[in-house]
């Protein structure tokens, strides 16, 4: 069995999310090609008696990168250590993590694109030669101390692969892109999660939650938990389609899964910039959102829906965006047609 070590205390929500997390490959729905590739890598590594190659996973938030890392640890029967790029501020932070690993452990670094570039210099020999070279002291008296590390597997996750340096990216043995899920896959995930939560849920309610989940498992589970609250407080515990529609309307999630923040961004482009094009900095200021939040959370799904297009001059609201919001497109707002 694998054991998980994290750097943050578990909240009730985190414990519940952990309960919903697949514990074996058969429970992990979707991303079939990636699953098969990783399973081959792991099987070959076990047959050779070695640690698997380092893996890089990228894609939008909530698509299952962390879950895949857990499954690698479970498959290899090793413990997994979880941290994030921003949490590794100094060489000492990295040294503390690496020197506490055991042979064959999995080190999962989320937001790996946010690792300090100075820290990267220490990661290279750790990934390649399983050695950590620390510089002790300063000036003429400085000396280098080399520490031998146990063989481990680094799994990096990022929503922004373009921000990874080429030297770091090239040190991963395999790179996989996680894509948005299909409707039927999300329905299976919602059905499984409902069983774990002990919910009675109608098939049409499952379909409704899946349709509004942004094709993302994490969002689907979040919506299911909120609908469960409504069923408990305002219903008789049974999750019906009618109750689900009521709950999602109350949460301001429309039939396409757009939330208040999505619409605020679209309306900013349409109303404040005449449909675009508009640069990221100006859009962030106009919509009262952080640039990273737009890039990582909102924009991938809005582009997937065809509501936004990116051009060399900036973001443009598409005809579909106008239609979805019920706004008539003016003559000078005809950029994409």
N, C-alpha and C positions, 0 to 999 in steps of 0.2 A: 504493500500500500504506500502511496505517496503522502507526504506531509507538507503542508503549506506554511510558510513563514512570511508574514507581511510586516510592513513598517507602520501600519495604522491599526488602531483598535477596531474591532468589529462593532458596527452599530446593528440594531435590529434589522434594518433594511439590508445591510450587507450579509447578515446571517441568512435572511430569506433568499436573497439573490444566490447565495452559495448553495442553498437547497435546490434551487431551480436549475443550477448549472449541471449539464450532462456529466455523468461520471464514467461513461464508456462510449466507444465509437458509434455503437448502434443508436444511442440516444441523441447523438449530435446530428441534427437534421440539416441538410444542405451542404454547399461547398464540397460536392462529391469528389471532384478532381483533386482538390487540395488535400482532402482527407486521404485519398488513395496514395497520393505522392508521399505524404508524410508517413503513412503506415509502411510503405516500402523502405523509406529511409530508416525508420526505427527497426524494422525487422532485420534489415541488412546489418545494422549496427550491433544488434543483439547477437546475431550469428557470428560476427567477428569479435565479440567481446569488447566492443569499444563504445565510447560515448557518441551519440549522433552528431552530425555536423551542426554548426550554428545556423539558426533559421531567422529570417526576416519576414515579418507579416505586416502588410499594410492594407489600409482600407478605411472607410468611414467608421466613426465610433459606433460601438454596439453590435458589430457584425460577428463577433466570436473569436477575436484574436486571443484574449486572455483564456478563454475556455480551451482553445487548441493547445495553449501552453500547459494548462493543467492536464490535459489528456496525454501529452507527451510524457509528463512526469509519472502519471499513473501507468502508462504502458511500459515505461522503463523501470517502474517500481523504485523511484527515487523521490527525494523531497524537492519541492520547488520553492525558490526564494523570489519574492516579488518586490520590485522597487520601481522607481520612475526616473527619467532623465533629470528633471529639476531637483530631485532629492539627493543626487550625487553632486555636491557642490565642490568638494575638495578631494585630493588624491587619497586622503585618509579615509573618506567615506567609502570610496571604492575598495580600498585595502581591507576595511573592516568587513565588507560584504564578501569579497573573494576569499579571504583567508578563513572564513567561517563555513565555506562550502565543503561538502564531503565528495568523495569520488563519485562521478557520474551525475551529480545534482544538476538541476535545471535552474538557471538564473533568468528570470523574466524581467526585462526593462521596458516599461511602457513609456510612451512619448520619447523614444530614444533619440529623436531628432533634436531634442532640447538639451542634450548632454553638452556640457561645456567643452569647447574644442581642446582646451588644455588637458582635460580628463581623457579625451580620445587617445592621446599619445600613450597613456598608460594601458588603455584597453587593447591596443594592437598586439603587443607581445603576450598579453593574457589570453587573447583569442587564438593566436597562432602557436605559441610555444608553451602556454600555461606557466608563464613566469610574470612576476610583477617587479618592475624596477623602480624603487623609491629613491628619491634624492633627499639625503639627510643633511641639514645645515645649509649655509649660504656662503657665497664667496669662495675664497681659496680653500677653506676648510670643508667645503661640501664634498660628500662622498655618496656613491651609489650602492644601495643594498638590494640584492636580487633575492626574491622569495620564490620558491617553487610552489605552484598551485596544483590542486587536484584537477584531473580532467573533468570538465564540465561542459554543458551545452548552454550557450547564450541564445535566448529567443528575444529578439527585439520587435517591438510593435510601434507603428507610427501611422498617423493620418496624413503625414506630409512627407512622403518619401523623397521629394525633390530637395528637401532641406538637409538630407543626409550627405555627408562628405563622401566623395568617391572612394577614398581609402577605407573608410569604415564599411561602406556598402559592399565593397569587393571582398571583404573578409567573411561574409556569410556564405555558407555552402549552398543554400537554396533560398530563393525569395518567392513569396506567394502573395498575390493580390486577392483579398476577399471582396466579393461583389454583393450588391443588394440581393435579397432573397426573392424567390417566387412566392406568389400568393398561397399555393398549396403547401409549401414548406412552412410558411408562417402559421398556417392553420394547424399543422401537426405540432408545432412548438406550443401554441396556445392550448391545444387539447392536452398535451403532456403536462404542461404547467398547471392547468386546472385540476388534473388528477392529483398532482403532488399537493396542491393547496386544499384538496378535499372539496372542490366546488362542483355543484351541479350546474351545468351550462348547456344551453340549447345550441344545436349546430349552427343556426343562423346567427347567434351571438358570437360564436367563434369566427365566422366569416366576417362579421362586422368589425371585430377587433383587428383581425388580420389585415383587412382592407385599409384600416386607418393607422397601421403600425409603421408606416414609412419603409416597409419591406425590411425592417430591422428587428431582430429578436429581442434586444434589450428594451426597445420601445414597446413591443408587443407584450412583454411581461409586465412592464410598468403600467400599461393601460389595463391589463387584466387585474392587477392588484387594486387599481382605483375603482374599477367596475365592481370588484368584490366588495369594496367598502360601501358602495351605493346599495348593493344587493342586501348587505347586512343591516344597514341603517334604514333604508327606505323601502325595502322589499321583504320577501320572506326567505331570502337566502338563495333562491333560484335565480340564476343569471339568464334572463330572457333577452330576446332581441330588442324589445320595447325598452326594457330597463337599460340596456347597453347604449341604445341611441340617446336616451335621456341623460345618462352619465357623461357621455362624450360631448354632447351639446353643452352641458354645464361646464365641462372642462375646456370648452372652446376649441374642440378638435373637429374639423369638418370632414366631409366624406372622402377627401383625398389625403387625410392625415395632416393637413396644414394646421399649425398652431398660431397663436397670436403673433409670435416673433416672426414666423415666415411671412405672414400677411403684412406686418409692419415693414419688412424689407421690400416686398413687392410694391407696396403703396408708396414707399419712399422713392423708388425708381420711377414709378409712373407719375406721381403727383408733384414731386419736387425736382425731378430731372427730365420730365417730359418723355418718360419711357427709356431714357438712356441714350447713348452710353454714359456710364458714370464709373469713376475709379473707386477702388476699395476704400480708401481713406475717407473720401467724401460720403460714400454710402454708409460707412460705420458711424460717422458723425450725425448723419441725417436720421438714421434708424436707432440711434442710442445703443448700439451694440459694439462689442469689441471686434476688431478685425479678425482675430483668430477664431472667435465664435462664429462669425459669418463663414469663414473658410472651412471650418471643421464640422460645424453642426448644421447650419442652414443650407448653404449653397449646394453641397453634393446632392441633397434630395430635391431641391428646387430645379437643379439641372436635369436630374433623372426624370422628373415630371415634365420637363420641357418648358418650364415657366421662365427660366433665365438662360441666356446664352452669353458666353464670354467672348469678347472680341478684343483685338489689339488696343482699342480705345477704351474698353471698360465693359461693364455689365449692361445688358439690355433686357427689358421685359418683353416676352414673346406675346404673340396673339393669344395663345392659350392662357396666359396669365390674365390678360384683360377679360377674356370670356369667363374664366373661373371666378374672378372677383366681381363680375357683372358691371364692368366699366367699359364704356364705349371708347373705341380707339380713334383718336383724332387723326387728321390727315398728316400732320407732322410727326406723329408717333407711329410711323409705319415702317420701322427700321428693318423688320425681319420678314416682311411679306413681299 
